[in-house]
């Protein structure tokens, strides 16, 4: 006959099984890589919201730390000062507005199609809510904080886009397809044509563009730009 287990022994076994099933709480110390990344994203989320809604000058490190539920010591462990944090915020905004890495603008496209693809991507990014809010911030506070515009220029993709467009225009000019002496100047004007008026209207300087106007804008800009460069009447 098998031995009968005592009630005390049974309770002890149940407690041991329960102890094995409950995860052991993580001890104090340095956070894991995943925890550190989550904390960094939380700080950037909070800072982005405060910068874009309250402005750069009105946003304090204390307010960021309080809303992110961290100490100022933790903040300074990650960012030297508010200006460095602002640069990280701008970098993340612009990185999220970039097209996916696998998107090819040049492959299989002639000059007109390439410019229309690029113009559509730039326009969509320029009219995104965060891009408009960032533009408002720079316009409103660049006089008090001149370094803000420099941060956006440094983190932005404008120079990269100018270089890309100028390279393509230069190749077309050398092939005799465009009458251009200064491809870089032409590329700068192209980007201005794509962004300036739509952004101004989105900021309230005129009525916002309708979805139909936004859809037609890249095509109309490219038509005007290319036929001006070619120096002949549109057929």
For each residue, the residues with C-beta under 8 A, 3 or more apart:
1:
2:
3:
4:
5: 9 10
6: 9 10
7: 10 11
8: 11 12
9: 5 6 12 13
10: 5 6 7 13 14
11: 7 8 14 15
12: 8 9 15 16
13: 9 10 16 17
14: 10 11 17 18
15: 11 12 18 19
16: 12 13 19 20
17: 13 14 20 21
18: 14 15 21 22
19: 15 16 22
20: 16 17
21: 17 18
22: 18 19
23:
24:
25:
26:
27:
28:
29:
30:
31: 35 36 39
32: 35 36
33: 36 37
34: 37 38
35: 31 32 38 39
36: 31 32 33 39 40
37: 33 34 40 41
38: 34 35 41 42
39: 31 35 36 42 43 70 74
40: 36 37 43 44 78
41: 37 38 44 45
42: 38 39 45 46 68
43: 39 40 46 47 64 68 70 75 78 79 85
44: 40 41 47 48 85 88 89 92
45: 41 42 48 49
46: 42 43 49 50 64 67 68
47: 43 44 50 51 59 64 85 86 88 89
48: 44 45 51 52 89 92 93 130
49: 45 46 52 53
50: 46 47 53 54 59 63 64 67
51: 47 48 54 55 56 59 86 89 137
52: 48 49 130 133 134 137
53: 49 50 133
54: 50 51 58 59
55: 51 58 59 137 140 141
56: 51 59 82 86 137 141 145 148
57: 141 144 145
58: 54 55
59: 47 50 51 54 55 56 63 64 82
60: 63 64 82
61: 64 65 72 75 81 82 85
62: 65 66 72
63: 50 59 60 66 67
64: 43 46 47 50 59 60 61 67 68 75 85
65: 61 62 68 70 71 72 74 75
66: 62 63 69
67: 46 50 63 64
68: 42 43 46 64 65 75
69: 66
70: 39 43 65 74 75
71: 65 74 75
72: 61 62 65 75 76
73: 76 77
74: 39 65 70 71 77 78
75: 43 61 64 65 68 70 71 72 78 79
76: 72 73 79 80
77: 73 74
78: 40 43 74 75
79: 43 75 76 82 84 85 88
80: 76 83 84
81: 61 84 85
82: 56 59 60 61 79 85 86
83: 80 86 87 147 151
84: 79 80 81 87 88
85: 43 44 47 61 64 79 81 82 88 89
86: 47 51 56 82 83 89 90 148 151
87: 83 84 90 91 151 154 155
88: 44 47 79 84 85 91 92
89: 44 47 48 51 85 86 92 93
90: 86 87 93 94 134 151 152 155 156
91: 87 88 94 95 155
92: 44 48 88 89 95 96
93: 48 89 90 96 97 130 131 134
94: 90 91 97 98 155 156 157
95: 91 92 98
96: 92 93 130
97: 93 94 125 128 130 131
98: 94 95 125 157
99: 103 105 121
100: 103
101:
102:
103: 99 100 121
104: 107 108
105: 99 109 114 117 118 121 164
106: 109 114 168
107: 104
108: 104
109: 105 106 113 114 117
110: 113 114
111: 114 115 168 172 177 226
112: 115 116 222 226
113: 109 110 116 117
114: 105 106 109 110 111 117 118 168
115: 111 112 118 119 165 190 218 222 225 226
116: 112 113 119 120 218 219 222
117: 105 109 113 114 120 121
118: 105 114 115 121 122 161 164 165
119: 115 116 122 123 190 194 217 218 221 222
120: 116 117 123 124 218
121: 99 103 105 117 118 124 125
122: 118 119 125 126 161 191 194 195
123: 119 120 126 127 194 195 198 214 217 218
124: 120 121 127 128
125: 97 98 121 122 128 131
126: 122 123 131 132 194 195 198 199
127: 123 124 131 132 198 199 202 214
128: 97 124 125 131 132
129: 132 133
130: 48 52 93 96 97 133 134
131: 93 97 125 126 127 128 134 135
132: 126 127 128 129 135 136 199 202 203
133: 52 53 129 130 136 137
134: 52 90 93 130 131 137 138 152
135: 131 132 138 139 199 203
136: 132 133 139 140 203
137: 51 52 55 56 133 134 140 141 148
138: 134 135 141 142 148 149 152
139: 135 136 142
140: 55 136 137
141: 55 56 57 137 138 144 145 148
142: 138 139 145 146 148 149
143: 146
144: 57 141
145: 56 57 141 142 148
146: 142 143 149 150
147: 83 150 151
148: 56 86 137 138 141 142 145 151 152
149: 138 142 146 152 153
150: 146 147 153 154
151: 83 86 87 90 147 148 154 155
152: 90 134 138 148 149 155 156
153: 149 150 156 158 159
154: 87 150 151
155: 87 90 91 94 151 152
156: 90 94 152 153 159
157: 94 98 160 161
158: 153 161 162 191
159: 153 156 162 163
160: 157 163 164
161: 118 122 157 158 164 165 187 191
162: 158 159 165 166 184 187 188 191
163: 159 160 166 167 187
164: 105 118 160 161 167 168 187
165: 115 118 161 162 168 169 183 186 187 190 191
166: 162 163 169 170 183 184 186 187
167: 163 164 170 171 183
168: 106 111 114 164 165 171 172
169: 165 166 172 173 178 180 183 186 187 229
170: 166 167 173 174 180 183
171: 167 168 174 175
172: 111 168 169 175 177 178 180
173: 169 170 176 177 178 179 180 183
174: 170 171
175: 171 172
176: 173
177: 111 172 173 230
178: 169 172 173 226 229 230
179: 173 229 230 231
180: 169 170 172 173 183 186 229
181:
182: 185 186
183: 165 166 167 169 170 173 180 186 187
184: 162 166 187 188
185: 182 188 189
186: 165 166 169 180 182 183 189 190 225 229
187: 161 162 163 164 165 166 169 183 184 190 191
188: 162 184 185 191 192
189: 185 186 192 193 225
190: 115 119 165 186 187 193 194 221 225
191: 122 158 161 162 165 187 188 194 195
192: 188 189 195 196
193: 189 190 196 221 224 225
194: 119 122 123 126 190 191 198 217 218 221
195: 122 123 126 191 192 198 199
196: 192 193 199 200
197: 200 201 206
198: 123 126 127 194 195 201 202 209 214 217
199: 126 127 132 135 195 196 202 203
200: 196 197 203 205 206
201: 197 198 204 205 206 207 208 209
202: 127 132 198 199 208 209
203: 132 135 136 199 200
204: 201
205: 200 201
206: 197 200 201
207: 201
208: 201 202
209: 198 201 202 213 214 217
210: 213 214
211: 214 215
212: 215 216
213: 209 210 216 217
214: 123 127 198 209 210 211 217
215: 211 212
216: 212 213 219 220
217: 119 123 194 198 209 213 214 220 221
218: 115 116 119 120 123 194 221 222
219: 116 216 222 223
220: 216 217 223 224
221: 119 190 193 194 217 218 224 225
222: 112 115 116 119 218 219 225 226
223: 219 220 226 227 234
224: 193 220 221 227 228
225: 115 186 189 190 193 221 222 228 229
226: 111 112 115 178 222 223 229 230
227: 223 224 230 232 233 234
228: 224 225 231
229: 169 178 179 180 186 225 226
230: 177 178 179 226 227
231: 179 228
232: 227
233: 227
234: 223 227
235:
